[in-house]
Amino acid sequence: MDAGTWSPDESPVIGLLEFSSNESLPATDAFESALAAADATIHRGELEAVLDAEPAPTLLVAAGESALSALARATATALLSAPVLPVGSIPGVRAAPRNRAPDALAAALDGDATVRRQDVLEADALLEGDASHSSVRALFDLTLVTDEPASISEFSIRSRDETVDSVRADGIVVATAAGTHGYASAVDAPELSRAVDGVAVAPIGPFVTNTRRWVLPDHELALTVDRDEQPVTLVADDRAIGRVAVAEPVTVSVVETLPVLAVPDTVLEG
C-alpha cells in the first residue's frame, strides 16, 4: 500500500495542525531550521483554518491519534492530497517522537520519506431519533458497544450478503490494520498488515469465551443489533456518535486512504 517516495515542492507549504488533545506539536521556532532551508510557507492553527489557507498546504504535521482521526473524518468533505507527518505515540502508525519532529520534517523536506496509505473506514447507520442514515469515518476502528459495561446484547455479522455469525457480547469492534495495534488488540482481534485488503472484527466481552474473531473483506460488512435490552452506541475512533437503532444494519467499508509520511529509523532515533 506504499505509494513510493514523496517528493516535496520547491517551495513547500507546511500546515502545523493544532488540536485540543493530550499531545501537541513543538513550538514553531523548533522547526525553523528545516523550514528556512526549504524556503517554506507556514500555516499553523486548527484543522479547518489550515486546510482552507492559501496557498494550500503541501504537507501537514499532526500530533497524536485524535489529530489523525480528525484528518480521516475530514476526508468526507475535503480532498486531502497533502501527506501527513504524524508525531507522538500512535499505535499502528509509524510516527516521529515529539522531540524528533523537527528532524523528521527536515528529512521529509529533503525527500527522504515514504508515503504510506492508511485505510479510512466509513459506517452508515440509522441512529435513534434520526429520520435518515448518518455516515461517519474512522482511521482506527468503528465500534458498537453497550452503554453500560458488562451489559450483554446480541449482534449479527454479515459480509457481502452472507451471514458470518451471531454473537452475544458487550459490543463488536471493526478495525483497520492500524487499529489492530490499538484498542482492538485488547479484545484479541487479529493483527493485520497494511498489505491485506481486509478488516479485523472481534466481539467485546463475549458471553461465550471461545467466540471467534474474523478477518473479513473491507467492503460490504454489516453489523446489526438484534436485541433491544441494552442501548448500543456507535463509536468512531475516540468519538461516541449516537445510539444505534435495533434491527437496522450498520454498514462498514473502507472508502478512502489517508497519505501518511514515514521517515527512516535513523532520523527517528537520532
C-alpha positions as CSV (number, residue, x, y, z in Angstrom):
1,M,0.0,0.0,0.0
2,D,3.0,2.3,0.0
3,A,2.8,5.0,-2.7
4,G,6.5,5.5,-3.0
5,T,9.0,8.2,-2.0
6,W,7.5,11.6,-1.5
7,S,9.0,14.5,-3.5
8,P,8.4,17.9,-1.9
9,D,7.6,21.0,-3.9
10,E,10.4,23.5,-4.5
11,S,8.6,25.9,-2.1
12,P,6.6,23.7,0.2
13,V,3.6,24.9,2.2
14,I,3.6,23.4,5.7
15,G,0.4,23.0,7.8
16,L,1.2,22.6,11.5
17,L,-2.1,21.4,13.0
18,E,-3.2,22.4,16.4
19,F,-5.6,20.2,18.3
20,S,-7.0,20.3,21.8
21,S,-5.7,16.9,22.9
22,N,-3.1,15.5,25.2
23,E,-0.4,15.6,22.5
24,S,0.8,18.8,20.8
25,L,3.5,19.8,18.3
26,P,6.7,21.6,19.4
27,A,6.7,25.4,19.1
28,T,7.1,26.7,15.5
29,D,10.6,28.0,16.2
30,A,11.7,24.4,16.8
31,F,11.1,23.8,13.1
32,E,12.8,27.0,12.0
33,S,16.0,25.5,10.6
34,A,14.1,22.9,8.5
35,L,11.6,25.4,7.3
36,A,14.1,28.1,6.5
37,A,16.3,25.7,4.5
38,A,13.3,24.7,2.4
39,D,12.0,28.2,1.9
40,A,8.7,27.0,3.2
41,T,5.4,28.9,3.8
42,I,3.9,28.0,7.2
43,H,0.3,27.8,8.3
44,R,-0.3,26.9,12.0
45,G,-3.7,26.6,13.5
46,E,-6.8,24.4,13.8
47,L,-7.6,21.9,11.1
48,E,-10.3,23.8,9.2
49,A,-8.3,27.0,9.1
50,V,-5.2,25.3,7.9
51,L,-7.0,23.3,5.2
52,D,-8.7,26.5,4.0
53,A,-5.5,28.5,4.0
54,E,-3.9,29.9,0.8
55,P,-1.7,28.7,-0.6
56,A,-2.9,25.2,0.2
57,P,-0.6,23.0,2.4
58,T,1.5,20.5,0.5
59,L,2.5,18.8,3.8
60,L,0.7,18.5,7.1
61,V,2.2,17.8,10.5
62,A,-0.1,16.5,13.3
63,A,0.4,15.0,16.7
64,G,-1.5,12.1,18.3
65,E,-4.3,9.7,17.5
66,S,-7.0,12.3,17.8
67,A,-5.3,14.5,15.2
68,L,-5.1,11.7,12.7
69,S,-8.7,10.7,13.4
70,A,-9.8,14.2,12.7
71,L,-8.0,14.2,9.4
72,A,-9.6,10.9,8.5
73,R,-13.1,12.4,9.2
74,A,-12.1,15.4,7.1
75,T,-11.7,13.2,4.0
76,A,-15.6,13.0,3.9
77,T,-15.8,16.7,2.9
78,A,-12.3,17.7,1.7
79,L,-9.8,16.3,-0.8
80,L,-6.7,15.7,1.4
81,S,-3.9,15.3,-1.2
82,A,-1.2,16.6,1.2
83,P,0.6,13.8,3.1
84,V,0.6,13.9,6.9
85,L,3.7,13.6,9.0
86,P,2.5,12.0,12.3
87,V,4.1,12.9,15.6
88,G,3.8,11.3,19.0
89,S,2.9,7.8,20.3
90,I,0.4,6.4,17.9
91,P,-0.2,2.6,18.0
92,G,-0.2,1.1,14.5
93,V,1.2,4.2,12.8
94,R,4.9,5.0,12.3
95,A,5.3,8.4,13.9
96,A,8.1,10.7,15.0
97,P,8.7,11.2,18.7
98,R,7.8,14.7,19.7
99,N,11.5,15.6,20.3
100,R,12.4,14.3,16.8
101,A,9.6,16.1,15.0
102,P,11.8,18.9,13.5
103,D,14.3,16.3,12.3
104,A,11.6,14.2,10.8
105,L,10.2,17.3,9.0
106,A,13.7,18.2,7.7
107,A,14.1,14.6,6.3
108,A,10.7,14.8,4.6
109,L,11.5,18.2,3.1
110,D,14.8,16.7,1.8
111,G,12.7,14.0,0.0
112,D,13.8,11.3,2.5
113,A,10.3,10.0,3.3
114,T,7.8,7.4,2.0
115,V,4.1,7.7,1.7
116,R,2.1,5.0,3.4
117,R,-1.6,4.8,2.7
118,Q,-3.7,4.2,5.8
119,D,-7.3,2.9,5.3
120,V,-10.2,5.0,6.3
121,L,-13.4,3.3,7.4
122,E,-16.9,4.6,6.9
123,A,-20.0,3.5,8.8
124,D,-23.5,4.2,7.5
125,A,-26.1,3.9,10.4
126,L,-29.6,4.8,11.3
127,L,-29.3,6.4,14.8
128,E,-32.1,6.6,17.3
129,G,-34.1,9.8,16.8
130,D,-32.9,10.4,13.3
131,A,-35.1,10.2,10.2
132,S,-32.3,9.3,7.9
133,H,-29.0,7.5,7.9
134,S,-25.8,9.1,9.1
135,S,-22.2,8.5,7.8
136,V,-19.1,8.7,10.0
137,R,-15.4,7.9,9.3
138,A,-12.6,6.5,11.4
139,L,-9.0,5.7,10.9
140,F,-8.5,3.1,13.6
141,D,-11.8,1.4,14.5
142,L,-15.6,1.5,14.5
143,T,-17.3,0.0,17.5
144,L,-20.8,-0.9,18.5
145,V,-20.8,-1.1,22.3
146,T,-23.5,-1.3,25.1
147,D,-23.9,1.9,27.1
148,E,-23.3,0.0,30.4
149,P,-20.3,-2.2,31.0
150,A,-20.9,-5.9,31.2
151,S,-24.3,-5.5,29.7
152,I,-24.8,-8.2,27.0
153,S,-26.5,-7.5,23.8
154,E,-26.8,-9.6,20.6
155,F,-25.1,-8.7,17.3
156,S,-25.2,-10.3,13.9
157,I,-22.4,-10.0,11.4
158,R,-22.8,-10.3,7.6
159,S,-20.2,-9.9,4.9
160,R,-21.2,-9.4,1.2
161,D,-24.8,-10.5,2.0
162,E,-23.7,-13.7,3.6
163,T,-24.2,-14.5,7.3
164,V,-20.9,-14.7,9.2
165,D,-22.1,-15.2,12.8
166,S,-24.3,-14.0,15.6
167,V,-22.7,-13.3,19.0
168,R,-23.8,-12.2,22.5
169,A,-21.3,-9.7,23.8
170,D,-20.8,-6.2,25.2
171,G,-20.0,-5.0,21.6
172,I,-18.3,-5.5,18.3
173,V,-15.2,-3.8,17.0
174,V,-14.2,-3.4,13.3
175,A,-10.5,-2.3,13.0
176,T,-8.2,-1.3,10.2
177,A,-4.7,-2.6,10.0
178,A,-3.6,0.4,12.1
179,G,-6.4,-0.1,14.5
180,T,-5.5,-3.7,15.3
181,H,-2.4,-2.4,17.1
182,G,-4.6,-0.3,19.5
183,Y,-7.9,-1.0,21.3
184,A,-8.8,-3.9,19.1
185,S,-5.6,-5.7,20.3
186,A,-7.1,-5.7,23.8
187,V,-10.0,-7.9,22.7
188,D,-7.7,-10.2,20.8
189,A,-8.6,-9.0,17.3
190,P,-6.3,-10.5,14.6
191,E,-3.3,-8.2,13.9
192,L,-3.4,-7.1,10.2
193,S,-0.7,-6.0,7.8
194,R,-1.4,-2.9,5.7
195,A,-0.9,-5.2,2.7
196,V,-4.2,-7.0,3.5
197,D,-7.4,-5.7,1.9
198,G,-9.5,-6.5,4.9
199,V,-10.6,-5.6,8.4
200,A,-10.4,-7.3,11.7
201,V,-13.7,-8.0,13.5
202,A,-13.9,-9.1,17.1
203,P,-16.5,-9.2,19.9
204,I,-16.0,-7.2,23.1
205,G,-16.6,-9.2,26.3
206,P,-18.3,-12.1,24.6
207,F,-20.8,-14.2,26.6
208,V,-19.1,-17.4,25.3
209,T,-15.4,-17.4,25.8
210,N,-14.5,-19.4,22.7
211,T,-16.2,-16.9,20.4
212,R,-14.3,-16.5,17.1
213,R,-12.6,-13.4,15.6
214,W,-12.5,-12.7,11.9
215,V,-10.6,-11.1,9.1
216,L,-13.2,-10.1,6.6
217,P,-13.3,-8.2,3.2
218,D,-13.1,-4.4,3.7
219,H,-16.3,-3.7,1.8
220,E,-20.0,-4.6,2.4
221,L,-19.7,-5.5,6.0
222,A,-22.9,-5.2,8.0
223,L,-23.4,-5.3,11.8
224,T,-26.9,-5.4,13.3
225,V,-28.1,-5.1,16.9
226,D,-30.6,-7.9,17.3
227,R,-31.9,-7.2,20.8
228,D,-33.2,-4.0,22.4
229,E,-32.4,-5.0,26.0
230,Q,-29.5,-2.6,26.2
231,P,-28.9,0.7,24.3
232,V,-25.9,0.3,21.9
233,T,-23.7,3.3,20.8
234,L,-21.7,3.7,17.7
235,V,-18.2,4.9,18.4
236,A,-15.8,6.1,15.7
237,D,-12.2,6.0,17.0
238,D,-12.4,8.1,20.2
239,R,-15.8,9.7,19.5
240,A,-19.3,8.5,20.6
241,I,-21.6,9.2,17.6
242,G,-25.1,8.1,18.8
243,R,-27.3,5.2,19.7
244,V,-27.9,2.6,17.0
245,A,-31.4,1.6,16.0
246,V,-32.3,-2.0,16.7
247,A,-32.6,-4.3,13.6
248,E,-31.1,-1.6,11.3
249,P,-27.8,-2.8,9.8
250,V,-24.7,-0.6,10.3
251,T,-22.8,-1.0,7.0
252,V,-19.0,-0.6,7.2
253,S,-16.5,-0.3,4.3
254,V,-13.0,1.2,3.6
255,V,-13.8,4.2,1.5
256,E,-10.6,6.3,1.4
257,T,-7.0,6.3,2.4
258,L,-5.0,8.9,4.3
259,P,-1.5,9.5,3.0
260,V,1.0,9.3,5.9
261,L,4.7,10.1,5.7
262,A,7.3,7.7,7.2
263,V,10.9,8.7,7.6
264,P,13.9,6.4,8.2
265,D,14.6,4.9,11.6
266,T,18.0,6.7,11.6
267,V,16.1,10.0,11.7
268,L,13.6,9.0,14.4
269,E,16.3,7.5,16.7
270,G,18.7,10.4,16.2
